[in-house]
């Protein structure tokens, strides 16, 4: 069986880089394909198997949840792999959607203490990603994507417009129009169409 797996892996490795498509300009994968050594691939597969075979966690027991979270991070350290939200959730037997629903209060299957531990773990992962970005270890585009999709960051600009003087009851439309002309600065001249 190992010989067959090795032969299949060699066939896949031979086919790398032969895909068509213009991925050479990707800011996330600059070379256009994934460069991974057999050792790195093995480490990631072992990691995935660990997630698959992770024991069930009693999500009602805060100590069991904390131990599973701790074990997840230690497993990543031991394997030399980066921790991530999805791996953490899977270790706990949860999906991204289940965690999202709990944190938003849509469902109430988890205890308050388990939710608090999840929030704390999410903050730890967020700060880890921030450190990767601030030390130049990942592409800024990747960091922005992660922060928007996992850390709740948003690109938003808020503008507040308030009149300089409140309108008074009983004003005529002409008086309101005159007041608006005084209150709203116009920076450009517009031609009538």
N, C-alpha and C positions, 0 to 999 in steps of 0.2 A: 504494500500500500504506500509506504514512504517513497518508493521508487517512482510510482505513478504520480504522486503529488509533486515530486521534484521535477519530473519530466514536464508536467503541465505548467509548473512555475517557469521553467526554462522557455517554453513556447510563448507564454505571456510576455516574458522579458524580451524575447526576440522581437515581438510585435510592438513594443513601446516606441513611441515617437513616430509611428507610421500613420497615425490618424490624420485625416484631412480636416481642414478648418483653420480659421485664422485665430488661434489662441496665443500666438507669439507676442501679442501686445497686451496681454492680460496684466494688470497691476498686481494681481494676487499670485499668479503663477507665471513669473516673467519669462521662463523658458518655453512655455507653451505645453509642457507636459510635466508630469509629476516625477521628480527624481527621488527615488527611494532605494536604499540598499536592501539587500536581503535581510541583513541584521535588523534594520529599522522596521522592515515589514514584519518580521517575526515578532519583534517587541510589541508592535501594534496589534497583531493577531492574538498574542498571548493576553494582552490587555483586554481585548474584546471578549476572549474566552473567560477571563476572570469576571467580567461584567455579567456574561451569560450564566455563569455558574455561581454567582454571588448568592449567599444564603438569604432567605426571606428575612426581612427586618420587621419587627413589631413596631409599627409606626405610632402606636399608642404609648410606647415606652421611650421617653426622652433620652435615657441613658443608652439604649440600643441604637437609636437614631444618631446620637452624637458619636458613638463608637463606629458606626458604619461610615459616617462622614469622615472621621479621622482616618479610618482604614483606607478609604478611597484616596485621600491625599497622600498617605504613606505609600500606597501601591504605585501612584504616579511618580513619587520621588524615587522609589526603589527601581522602577523601570526607566527612569530618565525621560518620562513623557510629560507633556503639558496637561494639566487638569482642565476639565471643561464641564459646563453645566449639564449637558446631556448624559455624560458618563456618571456624574454624581447622582442625577435623578434615577438613572437606570440601576445604580447600585442600591438605591432605596426601594426599587421596584415601582418607580413612578415614571410617567411620561412628562414631557414638557407641558402638554396641555393640562394634565392633572395638577401640576405645580402652579401653573398660571391661574387656573380656576380657583385653587385654594387661596392663593395670595390676593386675588381680586375679590374674594368672598362669595364667589358664585356657588361653590360647593363647601360643605362643612364636614368632610370626612376625617380631617386631621385635627389633632389637638392643638391648642394654642402654643404649647411648648414646642411641638414639632414644627409648626409654622415659623416660630421664632428662630429655631435652628436652621431651617431652610433659608430664611432671610439672611442670617449671619453667614451661611456658607456662600450664598449668592454675592454678598458684599466681598467676601474673601476672594472669590473668583474674579469679580470685577476689579479689585485692586491688583490682582495678579496680571490681568490683561493690561491694565493701565501701566504697570511697571514694564511689561514687554514693549509697549509703545513708547514710553518715555525714555527707555534705554536704547531704542532703535533696533530692537530684536525682531519686530514685525513691521510690515508695510503699513503706513498710516491709513490707507484705504481699508485694510483688513481690520485695524483697530476701530475705525469709525463704524464699520459694519457690525462688529461684535458689540460695541457700546450701544448702538441703536437697537439691535435685536435681542441682546441679553441683559443690558444694564439700564434700559429705559431712558437713555439720553435721546433728546430730540433737537432738531434744528427748528427754532421757533423765534419769531420776533413779535413782540407785542407793542402795539401803538395805542395810546389813549388820546382821544380827541375830545376836548371839552370846550364849550363856548366860553368866551371871555366874560360874557354877561348873560345871565339867564333871561329867557323870554318871559314876558309878562302876559298874564291873561288879558284878553281883549285887544291884543295888537292886530292891526290889519295886515293882510298879506303883503302890502307894500312896505309897511314898517319892518316886518320880519325880513323881507328881501334886503332892505337897506342895512339892517343889522348884520345879516349874513355876509354881505359884501365887506363890511368893516371887520368882522371876526375871522374870515377865512382869507389868509394871505395867498395871493396868486403869484407864482414865480415865473410864469410864461404867458406870453400873449397867444391867444388862440384865434385862428381865423374862422369866420363863419362858413359853414359848408353850403 
